[in-house]
Structures are given as structure tokens and as C-alpha cells.
Amino acid sequence: MKKVALLFTTLLFLTFSAQKRGKDYSNILKSKNIYEINAFLRDAHPDDPRRSVLKPRVMDFMKDYIKNAAPGDTKVREMQDNLARLKRGPSTRVSFEEMNAMIKQKQILKYQKQLQVGQSAVVYTPSSAQNVYVAASATTKTTKVIADTEASEFNMLMGENPIEHKNKTVKILNSLFDNDPNSKECIVMITNKSDCNIIVRIEGIGNTKYRLPVPAHGDNSIVVEKGDYLFTSLVCGAQYASQKTIQKPLMVALGSSAK
């Protein structure tokens, strides 16, 4: 009898595992179904970056359901239990991967909007050839003046025509949605926290070179071939240089706001 019970339990487990593996969550980010999202959160790997997007979304759905439920609705108790479980869950703390996923989702929405309106949604102040003022050492309490030699180049790079902008936006969106580890390209996002417009130069082997203009207190993205690169930039007159190996999406933050 024990052998029969053991066999039944094993078959039940295998059946459940097969059903679990057979579920298709490829379009889960578009779902507005509480039960479908709950099933994904139950089945998905703890490190799946989609969790960071779907967990707060389903919690909002549950709160809305409870708020608008009719008196005596028997599903309210279930929603409250699930909401409490999600709040207690270990994934409440935002991990580095979850933060990356949230940034990625914001980037997708940003470039989708740009594709719809047919132009860049970036609001920025064009560079001018006027001097950039850079604070000197704390001991002298003086400043030195450095000319902005990249002003015209920055303005030229930001001034894409509609066709160039559309092609670039489509390429970036394709890269944001691409989870294929065998892809030969990936996306690089630069955040500029300084008060100056900058150009980030990304130089690889041979003639592989990219230029990315990034407005002050803004960000910009580019799709590059995977490989080894030297990143350089002038951030408010200060030289930045760093070697980076790009094999997966990369985010780099440069500069800091002036006080």
C-alpha cells in the first residue's frame, strides 16, 4: 500500500512539474490578469527580472479589486491574503537585478513614445562655445576656465533627422526586448548627472567607434557590438576614461550635480 501511495505521489509531482514547464509566460508583461500574474510569480525563478515589474503591478490590481468589490464578495479574503503574502515576501527588497529591470521598462516606454511621436522626447539645452567653469582644489578656493570644444559636435549629434532617429529608436527597442545571450549586439545606457552636456566616446578594436551625446541631467542609449571598449568623455572639463568589456546590457553613470 505504501508503494502505491508513493507511486501516486511521484506521478502527481511529475504531472504538476510538466504542467508548470508547459506554461507560456512570453507575453506576461502585457497581462492585466491577477491570477495569471500570480501564477508567474509563483513559477518564475527568483532572479527573473520581470518580477520587479509584475509584483508591484499585481499588488495595485489587488488593491483596486478590494476597493471596488461589492459587499460580501468572497474573493476579497483571497486578495487580502495574497496581498499580505506579497508584502511579506523576500523580494520586497529591490535587488540590483530588479532595479535594472525597472530602468529597462522605463527605457522601453520612453523609446516607444518617441517612435509614436516620430521625434526625440528629450528636452535639453543645446551646447554653446562659451567656457565651462570647473572648480579647482579645495585648498585654493579658485576656479579654472575650460573652453567647451565639443559644443558644435554635441549639437550635431543631437540633431538627428527623422529617418535617422526612427532607425536608431527601432534598433534600441529591439535590443531592449532581446534576451538572446547569443546576440552579437547589446545596449549601453549612459546617465549624465553633471551640469554639462557631454559626448561619450566608445572605441573598440580597429575602426569600431561610437559617439553618444548625453544631455546634462539626462540619459541616452546606443546599441553596440559586444567586445572590449575604451570609454572616454569630458565631463564639465574633467577627463573620464574607463575600459569596459561589454557582453550584456550596460549602464554607466557619469558626473555629479554641482552644489
C-alpha atoms as a printed R data frame, in Angstrom:
    type eleno elety resid chain resno       x      y       z
1   ATOM     1    CA   MET     A     1   0.000  0.000   0.000
2   ATOM     2    CA   LYS     A     2   2.870  2.367   0.844
3   ATOM     3    CA   LYS     A     3   4.442  1.663  -2.558
4   ATOM     4    CA   VAL     A     4   1.170  2.545  -4.297
5   ATOM     5    CA   ALA     A     5   0.900  5.803  -2.341
6   ATOM     6    CA   LEU     A     6   4.499  6.646  -3.138
7   ATOM     7    CA   LEU     A     7   3.952  5.937  -6.826
8   ATOM     8    CA   PHE     A     8   0.814  8.100  -6.865
9   ATOM     9    CA   THR     A     9   2.646 10.990  -5.177
10  ATOM    10    CA   THR     A    10   5.540 10.722  -7.638
11  ATOM    11    CA   LEU     A    11   3.199 10.715 -10.643
12  ATOM    12    CA   LEU     A    12   1.310 13.718  -9.225
13  ATOM    13    CA   PHE     A    13   4.561 15.638  -8.777
14  ATOM    14    CA   LEU     A    14   5.750 14.818 -12.280
15  ATOM    15    CA   THR     A    15   2.389 15.851 -13.729
16  ATOM    16    CA   PHE     A    16   2.490 19.161 -11.868
17  ATOM    17    CA   SER     A    17   6.075 19.805 -12.988
18  ATOM    18    CA   ALA     A    18   5.179 19.083 -16.592
19  ATOM    19    CA   GLN     A    19   2.217 21.476 -16.420
20  ATOM    20    CA   LYS     A    20   4.410 24.114 -14.826
21  ATOM    21    CA   ARG     A    21   7.041 23.794 -17.548
22  ATOM    22    CA   GLY     A    22   4.394 23.919 -20.239
23  ATOM    23    CA   LYS     A    23   3.057 27.362 -19.305
24  ATOM    24    CA   ASP     A    24   3.865 30.167 -21.700
25  ATOM    25    CA   TYR     A    25   4.790 33.417 -19.974
26  ATOM    26    CA   SER     A    26   6.316 35.097 -23.036
27  ATOM    27    CA   ASN     A    27   3.644 37.848 -23.004
28  ATOM    28    CA   ILE     A    28   3.264 38.095 -19.241
29  ATOM    29    CA   LEU     A    29   4.446 41.737 -19.155
30  ATOM    30    CA   LYS     A    30   1.304 42.698 -21.087
31  ATOM    31    CA   SER     A    31  -1.039 40.796 -18.764
32  ATOM    32    CA   LYS     A    32  -3.630 42.518 -16.574
33  ATOM    33    CA   ASN     A    33  -4.961 39.251 -15.157
34  ATOM    34    CA   ILE     A    34  -4.344 38.917 -11.411
35  ATOM    35    CA   TYR     A    35  -4.388 35.111 -11.447
36  ATOM    36    CA   GLU     A    36  -2.064 34.830 -14.430
37  ATOM    37    CA   ILE     A    37   0.480 37.210 -12.868
38  ATOM    38    CA   ASN     A    38   0.220 35.387  -9.536
39  ATOM    39    CA   ALA     A    39   0.940 32.105 -11.315
40  ATOM    40    CA   PHE     A    40   4.005 33.637 -12.954
41  ATOM    41    CA   LEU     A    41   5.307 34.975  -9.620
42  ATOM    42    CA   ARG     A    42   4.820 31.501  -8.153
43  ATOM    43    CA   ASP     A    43   6.551 29.658 -11.004
44  ATOM    44    CA   ALA     A    44   9.284 32.069 -12.122
45  ATOM    45    CA   HIS     A    45  12.881 31.896 -10.996
46  ATOM    46    CA   PRO     A    46  13.595 34.232  -8.046
47  ATOM    47    CA   ASP     A    47  16.086 36.166 -10.189
48  ATOM    48    CA   ASP     A    48  13.737 36.656 -13.148
49  ATOM    49    CA   PRO     A    49  13.882 40.447 -13.804
50  ATOM    50    CA   ARG     A    50  10.200 40.528 -14.802
51  ATOM    51    CA   ARG     A    51   9.303 40.071 -11.133
52  ATOM    52    CA   SER     A    52  10.281 43.665 -10.369
53  ATOM    53    CA   VAL     A    53   7.716 44.927 -12.884
54  ATOM    54    CA   LEU     A    54   4.895 42.462 -12.220
55  ATOM    55    CA   LYS     A    55   4.936 42.282  -8.438
56  ATOM    56    CA   PRO     A    56   4.009 45.948  -7.791
57  ATOM    57    CA   ARG     A    57   1.579 45.818 -10.719
58  ATOM    58    CA   VAL     A    58  -0.392 42.857  -9.380
59  ATOM    59    CA   MET     A    59  -0.403 44.392  -5.901
60  ATOM    60    CA   ASP     A    60  -2.014 47.523  -7.346
61  ATOM    61    CA   PHE     A    61  -4.566 45.356  -9.187
62  ATOM    62    CA   MET     A    62  -5.429 43.600  -5.914
63  ATOM    63    CA   LYS     A    63  -5.827 46.896  -4.038
64  ATOM    64    CA   ASP     A    64  -8.155 48.188  -6.767
65  ATOM    65    CA   TYR     A    65 -10.197 44.973  -6.666
66  ATOM    66    CA   ILE     A    66 -10.603 45.167  -2.878
67  ATOM    67    CA   LYS     A    67 -11.510 48.853  -3.054
68  ATOM    68    CA   ASN     A    68 -14.231 48.332  -5.669
69  ATOM    69    CA   ALA     A    69 -15.531 44.949  -4.509
70  ATOM    70    CA   ALA     A    70 -19.225 44.511  -3.735
71  ATOM    71    CA   PRO     A    71 -20.277 43.727  -0.138
72  ATOM    72    CA   GLY     A    72 -19.956 40.021   0.576
73  ATOM    73    CA   ASP     A    73 -17.564 39.330  -2.310
74  ATOM    74    CA   THR     A    74 -15.856 36.067  -1.346
75  ATOM    75    CA   LYS     A    75 -12.741 36.860  -3.391
76  ATOM    76    CA   VAL     A    76 -11.819 39.801  -1.151
77  ATOM    77    CA   ARG     A    77 -10.392 37.490   1.529
78  ATOM    78    CA   GLU     A    78  -8.268 35.726  -1.096
79  ATOM    79    CA   MET     A    79  -6.992 39.040  -2.454
80  ATOM    80    CA   GLN     A    80  -6.125 40.256   1.041
81  ATOM    81    CA   ASP     A    81  -4.240 37.027   1.808
82  ATOM    82    CA   ASN     A    82  -2.274 37.247  -1.427
83  ATOM    83    CA   LEU     A    83  -1.524 40.928  -0.870
84  ATOM    84    CA   ALA     A    84  -0.212 40.200   2.629
85  ATOM    85    CA   ARG     A    85   1.917 37.340   1.285
86  ATOM    86    CA   LEU     A    86   3.459 39.540  -1.403
87  ATOM    87    CA   LYS     A    87   4.224 42.288   1.119
88  ATOM    88    CA   ARG     A    88   5.928 39.758   3.410
89  ATOM    89    CA   GLY     A    89   7.849 38.133   0.558
90  ATOM    90    CA   PRO     A    90  11.647 38.304   0.439
91  ATOM    91    CA   SER     A    91  11.519 40.020  -2.934
92  ATOM    92    CA   THR     A    92  10.068 43.139  -1.320
93  ATOM    93    CA   ARG     A    93  13.624 44.466  -1.160
94  ATOM    94    CA   VAL     A    94  14.623 45.816  -4.546
95  ATOM    95    CA   SER     A    95  17.689 43.956  -5.796
96  ATOM    96    CA   PHE     A    96  20.216 45.194  -8.347
97  ATOM    97    CA   GLU     A    97  18.579 42.996 -10.992
98  ATOM    98    CA   GLU     A    98  15.131 44.344 -10.139
99  ATOM    99    CA   MET     A    99  16.426 47.904 -10.377
100 ATOM   100    CA   ASN     A   100  17.890 47.089 -13.788
101 ATOM   101    CA   ALA     A   101  14.525 45.671 -14.876
102 ATOM   102    CA   MET     A   102  12.686 48.805 -13.750
103 ATOM   103    CA   ILE     A   103  15.144 51.034 -15.608
104 ATOM   104    CA   LYS     A   104  14.780 48.811 -18.674
105 ATOM   105    CA   GLN     A   105  10.993 49.094 -18.542
106 ATOM   106    CA   LYS     A   106  11.208 52.899 -18.299
107 ATOM   107    CA   GLN     A   107  13.551 52.932 -21.285
108 ATOM   108    CA   ILE     A   108  11.115 50.793 -23.299
109 ATOM   109    CA   LEU     A   109   8.256 53.197 -22.546
110 ATOM   110    CA   LYS     A   110  10.479 56.190 -23.369
111 ATOM   111    CA   TYR     A   111  11.524 54.896 -26.786
112 ATOM   112    CA   GLN     A   112   8.056 53.578 -27.612
113 ATOM   113    CA   LYS     A   113   6.758 57.101 -27.024
114 ATOM   114    CA   GLN     A   114   9.485 58.558 -29.244
115 ATOM   115    CA   LEU     A   115   8.602 56.114 -32.004
116 ATOM   116    CA   GLN     A   116   4.929 57.105 -31.788
117 ATOM   117    CA   VAL     A   117   5.533 60.857 -31.940
118 ATOM   118    CA   GLY     A   118   8.286 60.489 -34.536
119 ATOM   119    CA   GLN     A   119  10.847 62.597 -32.711
120 ATOM   120    CA   SER     A   120  13.033 62.622 -29.662
121 ATOM   121    CA   ALA     A   121  11.238 63.266 -26.373
122 ATOM   122    CA   VAL     A   122  14.476 64.562 -24.837
123 ATOM   123    CA   VAL     A   123  14.328 68.168 -23.632
124 ATOM   124    CA   TYR     A   124  17.804 69.672 -23.408
125 ATOM   125    CA   THR     A   125  19.708 72.936 -23.652
126 ATOM   126    CA   PRO     A   126  21.988 73.000 -26.715
127 ATOM   127    CA   SER     A   127  25.688 73.461 -26.037
128 ATOM   128    CA   SER     A   128  27.420 76.721 -26.852
129 ATOM   129    CA   ALA     A   129  31.085 77.555 -27.343
130 ATOM   130    CA   GLN     A   130  31.132 79.528 -24.100
131 ATOM   131    CA   ASN     A   131  33.535 78.439 -21.390
132 ATOM   132    CA   VAL     A   132  32.849 75.665 -18.908
133 ATOM   133    CA   TYR     A   133  33.747 76.612 -15.363
134 ATOM   134    CA   VAL     A   134  35.380 73.898 -13.284
135 ATOM   135    CA   ALA     A   135  36.026 74.120  -9.552
136 ATOM   136    CA   ALA     A   136  39.686 73.860  -8.567
137 ATOM   137    CA   SER     A   137  41.110 72.268  -5.412
138 ATOM   138    CA   ALA     A   138  39.504 72.925  -2.057
139 ATOM   139    CA   THR     A   139  42.729 74.472  -0.753
140 ATOM   140    CA   THR     A   140  42.941 77.331  -3.280
141 ATOM   141    CA   LYS     A   141  39.197 78.046  -3.417
142 ATOM   142    CA   THR     A   142  39.663 79.215  -7.008
143 ATOM   143    CA   THR     A   143  38.258 78.074 -10.345
144 ATOM   144    CA   LYS     A   144  39.811 77.442 -13.703
145 ATOM   145    CA   VAL     A   145  38.120 78.090 -17.025
146 ATOM   146    CA   ILE     A   146  37.999 75.478 -19.791
147 ATOM   147    CA   ALA     A   147  36.532 76.109 -23.240
148 ATOM   148    CA   ASP     A   148  33.767 73.781 -24.444
149 ATOM   149    CA   THR     A   149  35.456 72.410 -27.551
150 ATOM   150    CA   GLU     A   150  32.711 69.827 -28.135
151 ATOM   151    CA   ALA     A   151  29.750 72.207 -28.335
152 ATOM   152    CA   SER     A   152  29.159 72.078 -32.093
153 ATOM   153    CA   GLU     A   153  29.782 68.314 -32.227
154 ATOM   154    CA   PHE     A   154  27.284 67.693 -29.433
155 ATOM   155    CA   ASN     A   155  24.592 69.779 -31.135
156 ATOM   156    CA   MET     A   156  25.231 67.992 -34.433
157 ATOM   157    CA   LEU     A   157  24.914 64.540 -32.828
158 ATOM   158    CA   MET     A   158  21.693 65.506 -31.044
159 ATOM   159    CA   GLY     A   159  20.192 66.942 -34.246
160 ATOM   160    CA   GLU     A   160  19.202 63.673 -35.922
161 ATOM   161    CA   ASN     A   161  16.859 63.826 -38.871
162 ATOM   162    CA   PRO     A   162  13.523 61.942 -38.527
163 ATOM   163    CA   ILE     A   163  14.664 58.889 -40.516
164 ATOM   164    CA   GLU     A   164  17.913 58.534 -38.545
165 ATOM   165    CA   HIS     A   165  16.022 58.945 -35.291
166 ATOM   166    CA   LYS     A   166  13.413 56.328 -36.239
167 ATOM   167    CA   ASN     A   167  16.052 53.771 -37.283
168 ATOM   168    CA   LYS     A   168  18.013 54.337 -34.072
169 ATOM   169    CA   THR     A   169  14.865 54.071 -31.911
170 ATOM   170    CA   VAL     A   170  13.778 50.810 -33.556
171 ATOM   171    CA   LYS     A   171  17.256 49.359 -33.037
172 ATOM   172    CA   ILE     A   172  17.284 50.334 -29.353
173 ATOM   173    CA   LEU     A   173  13.800 48.886 -28.763
174 ATOM   174    CA   ASN     A   174  14.774 45.627 -30.462
175 ATOM   175    CA   SER     A   175  17.812 45.420 -28.194
176 ATOM   176    CA   LEU     A   176  15.760 46.170 -25.057
177 ATOM   177    CA   PHE     A   177  13.361 43.334 -25.890
178 ATOM   178    CA   ASP     A   178  16.145 40.941 -26.954
179 ATOM   179    CA   ASN     A   179  17.005 38.400 -24.252
180 ATOM   180    CA   ASP     A   180  19.084 36.167 -26.530
181 ATOM   181    CA   PRO     A   181  22.522 35.627 -24.898
182 ATOM   182    CA   ASN     A   182  23.932 34.717 -28.325
183 ATOM   183    CA   SER     A   183  23.104 38.122 -29.802
184 ATOM   184    CA   LYS     A   184  26.129 39.937 -31.243
185 ATOM   185    CA   GLU     A   185  24.928 43.322 -30.017
186 ATOM   186    CA   CYS     A   186  23.642 44.817 -26.795
187 ATOM   187    CA   ILE     A   187  22.570 48.158 -25.406
188 ATOM   188    CA   VAL     A   188  24.625 50.672 -23.434
189 ATOM   189    CA   MET     A   189  22.838 53.358 -21.412
190 ATOM   190    CA   ILE     A   190  24.710 56.407 -20.121
191 ATOM   191    CA   THR     A   191  23.274 58.636 -17.375
192 ATOM   192    CA   ASN     A   192  24.757 62.111 -17.136
193 ATOM   193    CA   LYS     A   193  24.434 63.503 -13.608
194 ATOM   194    CA   SER     A   194  26.558 66.572 -14.324
195 ATOM   195    CA   ASP     A   195  25.523 70.128 -15.220
196 ATOM   196    CA   CYS     A   196  27.219 69.897 -18.652
197 ATOM   197    CA   ASN     A   197  26.252 68.296 -21.937
198 ATOM   198    CA   ILE     A   198  28.758 65.540 -22.756
199 ATOM   199    CA   ILE     A   199  29.813 63.196 -25.547
200 ATOM   200    CA   VAL     A   200  30.791 59.663 -24.547
201 ATOM   201    CA   ARG     A   201  33.253 58.103 -26.980
202 ATOM   202    CA   ILE     A   202  33.259 54.306 -27.122
203 ATOM   203    CA   GLU     A   203  36.259 52.914 -29.001
204 ATOM   204    CA   GLY     A   204  36.842 49.241 -29.753
205 ATOM   205    CA   ILE     A   205  39.143 47.213 -31.968
206 ATOM   206    CA   GLY     A   206  40.128 48.676 -35.337
207 ATOM   207    CA   ASN     A   207  37.680 51.233 -36.647
208 ATOM   208    CA   THR     A   208  34.852 50.291 -34.267
209 ATOM   209    CA   LYS     A   209  33.924 53.621 -32.742
210 ATOM   210    CA   TYR     A   210  30.717 55.136 -31.375
211 ATOM   211    CA   ARG     A   211  29.789 58.636 -30.190
212 ATOM   212    CA   LEU     A   212  26.895 59.126 -27.798
213 ATOM   213    CA   PRO     A   213  25.686 62.633 -26.842
214 ATOM   214    CA   VAL     A   214  24.155 62.776 -23.368
215 ATOM   215    CA   PRO     A   215  22.406 65.967 -22.187
216 ATOM   216    CA   ALA     A   216  23.035 67.375 -18.711
217 ATOM   217    CA   HIS     A   217  20.925 65.584 -16.085
218 ATOM   218    CA   GLY     A   218  19.653 63.209 -18.763
219 ATOM   219    CA   ASP     A   219  20.420 59.871 -20.334
220 ATOM   220    CA   ASN     A   220  20.884 58.330 -23.752
221 ATOM   221    CA   SER     A   221  21.343 54.830 -25.143
222 ATOM   222    CA   ILE     A   222  23.181 53.178 -28.004
223 ATOM   223    CA   VAL     A   223  23.405 49.648 -29.413
224 ATOM   224    CA   VAL     A   224  26.989 48.399 -29.851
225 ATOM   225    CA   GLU     A   225  28.715 45.201 -30.874
226 ATOM   226    CA   LYS     A   226  29.832 43.085 -27.944
227 ATOM   227    CA   GLY     A   227  33.525 43.348 -27.126
228 ATOM   228    CA   ASP     A   228  36.194 45.341 -25.308
229 ATOM   229    CA   TYR     A   229  35.967 49.135 -25.340
230 ATOM   230    CA   LEU     A   230  37.623 52.245 -24.009
231 ATOM   231    CA   PHE     A   231  35.049 54.760 -22.735
232 ATOM   232    CA   THR     A   232  36.185 58.398 -22.647
233 ATOM   233    CA   SER     A   233  34.420 61.699 -22.056
234 ATOM   234    CA   LEU     A   234  34.954 65.285 -20.932
235 ATOM   235    CA   VAL     A   235  32.578 65.899 -18.026
236 ATOM   236    CA   CYS     A   236  32.497 69.642 -17.345
237 ATOM   237    CA   GLY     A   237  36.140 69.786 -18.392
238 ATOM   238    CA   ALA     A   238  37.235 66.770 -16.323
239 ATOM   239    CA   GLN     A   239  38.592 63.779 -18.241
240 ATOM   240    CA   TYR     A   240  36.802 60.446 -17.797
241 ATOM   241    CA   ALA     A   241  38.320 57.188 -19.089
242 ATOM   242    CA   SER     A   242  37.455 53.568 -18.341
243 ATOM   243    CA   GLN     A   243  37.945 50.188 -20.014
244 ATOM   244    CA   LYS     A   244  34.805 48.049 -20.182
245 ATOM   245    CA   THR     A   245  34.057 44.602 -21.559
246 ATOM   246    CA   ILE     A   246  30.523 44.568 -22.949
247 ATOM   247    CA   GLN     A   247  28.854 41.168 -23.110
248 ATOM   248    CA   LYS     A   248  25.484 42.167 -21.653
249 ATOM   249    CA   PRO     A   249  23.454 45.395 -21.295
250 ATOM   250    CA   LEU     A   250  25.466 48.048 -19.504
251 ATOM   251    CA   MET     A   251  24.520 51.134 -17.502
252 ATOM   252    CA   VAL     A   252  27.094 53.829 -16.700
253 ATOM   253    CA   ALA     A   253  26.546 56.959 -14.600
254 ATOM   254    CA   LEU     A   254  28.897 59.910 -15.071
255 ATOM   255    CA   GLY     A   255  29.370 63.162 -13.191
256 ATOM   256    CA   SER     A   256  27.591 64.602 -10.196
257 ATOM   257    CA   SER     A   257  25.381 67.610  -9.755
258 ATOM   258    CA   ALA     A   258  27.087 70.836  -8.816
259 ATOM   259    CA   LYS     A   259  26.112 72.155  -5.409
